[in-house]
Structures are given as structure tokens and as C-alpha cells.
Amino acid sequence: MTAAPARIEAAGTRATPARWRRFLAHRAAVASAVVLALLAAAALAAPAIARAYGADPGQVDLLNRYAPPSAEHWLGTDALGRDLFLRLVFGGRVSLLVGLAAAFGAAVIGTAIGLVSGFAGGRTDAVLMRLTDAVIALPLLPFLIILAAIDLAKLPLPEGWAEADTASLWRIVAIVALFGWPTVARLVRGTALSLREREFVLAARALGAGPARIALAHVLPNAVSPIVVATTLSVGNIILLESVLSFLGLGVQPPTASWGTMLTNAQELIWSAPALAVWPGLMIFVTVIAFNFLGDGLQDALDPRAVVTRR
Amino acid sequence: MLRFLISRLVQAAIVLAVMSFVLYALIGLMPGDPIDLMIQANPELTPADGERLRRLYGLDQPIVERYGRWLADALSGDLGYSRAHAVPVLDILLPRLANTLVLLGLAFVAALAIALPVGIFAAIRPYGPADTAINLACFAGISIPPFWLALLLIMLFAVTLGWLPAGGMATPGMESLADRARHLVLPVLALTLASVGGYTRYVRAAMLEQMRQDYVRTARAKGVGAIAVIRRHALRNAMIPVITIVALDLGTLFSGALITETMFGYLGMGKTIYDAILANDFNLALVGLMLATATVLAGTILADIAYAALDPRITYRRARA
């Protein structure tokens, strides 16, 4: 109790309450944060949920195909008699993992490229920025499809990697990160360029700090807000990409459930069992819109310029 | 201007050249081996024949040399054959490129025709109830999985209501312009809905930015009417960033077309590339992707020209840094 006032005071000096206030004012973002927290909790607790529910998401029951919702199967069963509710819970694990991991990977690559580009300048900068432009302009999906079709056994990967159950999942993470970095790279480069000649950076340089130290200790902390906003907004997009690739049969491979793979046969399902085509799509939609609202709210909270535009 | 165009064309050529090499190298990593497939298809062939064929096709040579030969052939107009269709790849790709351009063009125009008025309307009273509703709709449009949206449209308009065909290019035996148009409605609608949310947000943001400028206040102060301020002053300046972003989005629009075409069985480039990869028809996929990328890059260059036409301040004279 006695520690509380001191904490508030410390926080007050760092403009945190103002950020919180701005974030809390974005009602859609707050609601989205709650929804995402619930989804993440369900994903983390999926095995426990399965135990409490008394079923297994991979359990095939051919006598019980396309069962309607019941006390035993809350949302009914799919074409193989597997429980739809549990498959949605486990599918969420995959979609969230892929979305977060690929967004993080893209942010790391983008930050590295942006810092190098902003500090090296000259020809290195020009080449990296042309590369960024090119990646942004490319029709992304056909490229991802080609990369997703590669035979991993033909790559010089460590023993056993290509055959691992999770190989298709990490492959998606890797290829999305490989194409997802340009936004962050541009933001970080912009920050680096604008800060490079500022007094505190010059002071650090005068004190003998090398370019790596200046980039990491002085410029990077100032770029954190835009990186966080851009990365949050990218998670939704990546979940959409994963679902498209999985839907097309080139993403996460069955029997692993992902919301995209659950829709693989949806074109036939809409005639026979529309509910099976609706639920996974609805989960993707809710998750993606929640990440987009969250990113929008974070932008209001973290980027003061955006707040000026507001009113 | 000419100089700028040339430098952009050179850049596009470099992108295409690098891309073709990467794609060519990737084909070697695709599942299955062309010679193995030939041996499997023909029981008379022995492994020794396989070796001979490998040498005959030059597959024993290093990749750079093979690519060099492929590039020389490609530049002289020989882009090779499709393995699955057994015809030159361009015979398949060019008609399908035309189909895709029809789909993309209609969806692009429809999306802009919605996004412009709606985005401007939202920007007039920012954060009011109408703007909030439009904003929600935009977020929904951006966040909906495009293939799922296509499914919902098929479910509603083809299965439940039975108004429109669920897919394909034409009704067999009943080909006519009206029939073709009926088959286009749902794909165009799906692709339009997939992009209109993003476009509306761009228009709104660009308009808001302009409405806060001093020149808008000046125009208002001297008594210019509300509509004229928007139309003659703010909108013109707002169009410039909108064109940039929309042009950069052409690649995304093409990705959307791939999904739409696949969902509706529409014979366009995206579906062709996807089907070619599933059928191990990699030459078709490679040339198709090159052609798609070239089209997208051409679109961005066109946007740069439109940019100069809209903004007299931009001359594209070389600015030496």
C-alpha cells in the first residue's frame, strides 16, 4: 500500500497515464484487447479445455459425422465426426502462433534492414530501399504459394526438420516473415534518418559511441512505438494469409487443425453442412478485426501526432 | 519526365530479371523431378535412359548456365511449353491475362467509385456517427478472409437465392455477353468488397489531412461554398497520396484476384498460376508469375505518370541528393 503513491508518481513522469487514457478512449480497441486475451487464454489452455470437455480434437468418429450441436458436441461434428468446438480451440493455437511469430520475425528483419539503411546511407541505403519498394509492389500471394510448394527435403536443412510434424507451420512463419518486413524497415529507416543528426545522438557520438551502439541504444528505443503499432496491425494480415494458404492446401497440413485448413472443403460444405463453413471463418474474422482495432488503438495511444489529427 | 520514365523502366526490368532467376532456381526445389516423371510415365525407359535425357535437356549443368540459356530463349520470344496443357505457355496465359484484367479493372473502378464519395463523406464530419459507422464497416471489410467472403456470397446469391451462378465463366451452350456478365457479378463483387474498405480509409485520411490545411480555411474565409472547397481544393490535393497508395496496392489487388478466381472457377492468371503449381507445371507458373508481376509494375508506373498529371509541382526532374 505504501509503495503505491511512489509508483504513480514515477509513471506520471513518463507520460504513461496519458497513453493509457488515450488507449482506453478507443472503445473498439479495449473490447478487442479483451477478446484477444480470451482467445489467447483459450489457445494456451487448449489441452486443459479438451480434458475438461472430455474429448480429443483429432478423435475420428465415423458413426457421428455432421452431428448437430448437442450437449456432447457443443457445435456439432465435422465430416470425420471430429468435435468442431475443440477443433476451433486448437485451430486458434495455430493461427495465433503463426500470426505472432511471423509478425515478430518480420519486425526483427525490418528493424535490422531499417537501421542499416538509415545509418549506412549512400549506395547501401539506395539498394535496400529499392529492394523494399520491389517487395511492396510484388503480388505477394502467388509468391507465397510457390514458396509454400517447395519440397523441404530438397533444401539443405538439418536432419529430420523437413519431416517434422510442425514443418508446414514454421515454413509459413518463415516465408511470411521473409516478405513482411518492408513496412517496419521504412518506419525504422525514417526514424533513424530523423534522429541521426539530433543533439543527443551527436553527444553520444562525441563520447565515443560507435554506430552500432548509437543505433541500438539511442535510435531504436525511439522507434519502438511505430514498430509496435505496425507489427500489431500486421498480425491480422498474417493470420489472413495463413488462412488463405491453409485453405488452398499449401499452409498448415492436416491433421493439424488451423482455421484455414478447417475450411479446405468449405466449397462442398456450404451445400451439405453450412455451419462447418461458417464457424472457422467467423473465428478468423473476429481475431483479425480485433488485431486491427488493437493496432488502431495503440496508434492513438503511442503516436502523439495521430492524436493531434483527432479533433 | 522521359528520363524518369526510363529510370523506372530500368528498375522494373531489374526487378523482373532478379525475380526470374530466383523463380528459376526455386523450380529446382519443387517436389518431383521431370525426368523421374517421364520414366514413371513410360515403362520402356531405364535409369540409363534417364541419365541420357538429363544430359539431353542440359539438366546436368550448373543452374546459372541453365538459367542463361532459358533467359536467351525467353528474350528471343520462346517462353517454353506448359507440361500439363502441352501448348506454348503464352497461348494459355494471354487470354487469361485478359480475363484477369477485366476482373481487376471492374473491381478497381467499382471500389474507387464507392471509396471516393464515402471517404469524403466520412471526412466532412470526422468522429461523428456516420464516420464511426463507415469506419467500422471499413475495418470489417479489411478483416474478413476474402475466400470466406466469396463463400458467403456464393451461399447467399447462388445457393439460397439462386439469382446468380456460383462460378465458372459461362453457361455451356448459352454463351452470350449477358451470360458472361452474369458470371462476372459475384467475382467482381467479392474483389470489390475485399479492397473497398482499405481504399475508403485512404481517401478519408487524405481528405482529413487536407481539410486541416490553411488554404482550405482561406478558401472558406473568402466565401467559397462547402462543396466547391471539397471538390476544387481539398479533393485534388487529397488524390495525390491516394493514387500512390492505391498503386502500391495493385499487388495486393492481384493477390485478391487469385483468391477470387480460385473460389469462382474464373479462368484468370491467379487461378492459372495456382493450378499450375498444384499440377507441377512449373514453367507455366514461372512465366505466369513473371507476366503478373510485369503487369503490376506497369500499373505502378502508370500511377506515377498520373501523379505528375495531377500535381503540377511534380516534374520528375532529377533531384541530385
Chai-1 contact restraints between the chains, C-beta under 6 A:
chainA,res_idxA,chainB,res_idxB,connection_type,confidence,min_distance_angstrom,max_distance_angstrom,comment,restraint_id
A,A134,B,V15,contact,1.0,0.0,6.0,A-B,restraint_1
A,I136,B,L248,contact,1.0,0.0,6.0,A-B,restraint_2
A,A137,B,G251,contact,1.0,0.0,6.0,A-B,restraint_3
A,A137,B,T300,contact,1.0,0.0,6.0,A-B,restraint_4
A,L138,B,G251,contact,1.0,0.0,6.0,A-B,restraint_5
A,P139,B,G251,contact,1.0,0.0,6.0,A-B,restraint_6
A,P139,B,F254,contact,1.0,0.0,6.0,A-B,restraint_7
A,P139,B,S255,contact,1.0,0.0,6.0,A-B,restraint_8
A,P139,B,A292,contact,1.0,0.0,6.0,A-B,restraint_9
A,P139,B,V296,contact,1.0,0.0,6.0,A-B,restraint_10
A,L140,B,S255,contact,1.0,0.0,6.0,A-B,restraint_11
A,L141,B,S255,contact,1.0,0.0,6.0,A-B,restraint_12
A,L141,B,L258,contact,1.0,0.0,6.0,A-B,restraint_13
A,P142,B,I273,contact,1.0,0.0,6.0,A-B,restraint_14
A,P142,B,L289,contact,1.0,0.0,6.0,A-B,restraint_15
A,I145,B,I277,contact,1.0,0.0,6.0,A-B,restraint_16
A,A149,B,I277,contact,1.0,0.0,6.0,A-B,restraint_17
A,I150,B,L29,contact,1.0,0.0,6.0,A-B,restraint_18
A,D151,B,L29,contact,1.0,0.0,6.0,A-B,restraint_19
A,D151,B,P31,contact,1.0,0.0,6.0,A-B,restraint_20
A,K154,B,L29,contact,1.0,0.0,6.0,A-B,restraint_21
A,L240,B,P145,contact,1.0,0.0,6.0,A-B,restraint_22
A,S243,B,P145,contact,1.0,0.0,6.0,A-B,restraint_23
A,V244,B,F147,contact,1.0,0.0,6.0,A-B,restraint_24
A,F247,B,F147,contact,1.0,0.0,6.0,A-B,restraint_25
A,A266,B,L151,contact,1.0,0.0,6.0,A-B,restraint_26
A,I270,B,L151,contact,1.0,0.0,6.0,A-B,restraint_27
A,I270,B,M155,contact,1.0,0.0,6.0,A-B,restraint_28
A,A277,B,L151,contact,1.0,0.0,6.0,A-B,restraint_29
A,G281,B,P145,contact,1.0,0.0,6.0,A-B,restraint_30
A,G281,B,W148,contact,1.0,0.0,6.0,A-B,restraint_31
A,I284,B,P145,contact,1.0,0.0,6.0,A-B,restraint_32
A,F285,B,S143,contact,1.0,0.0,6.0,A-B,restraint_33
A,F285,B,I144,contact,1.0,0.0,6.0,A-B,restraint_34
A,V288,B,S143,contact,1.0,0.0,6.0,A-B,restraint_35
A,I289,B,F139,contact,1.0,0.0,6.0,A-B,restraint_36
A,I289,B,S143,contact,1.0,0.0,6.0,A-B,restraint_37
A,N292,B,F139,contact,1.0,0.0,6.0,A-B,restraint_38
A,N292,B,S143,contact,1.0,0.0,6.0,A-B,restraint_39
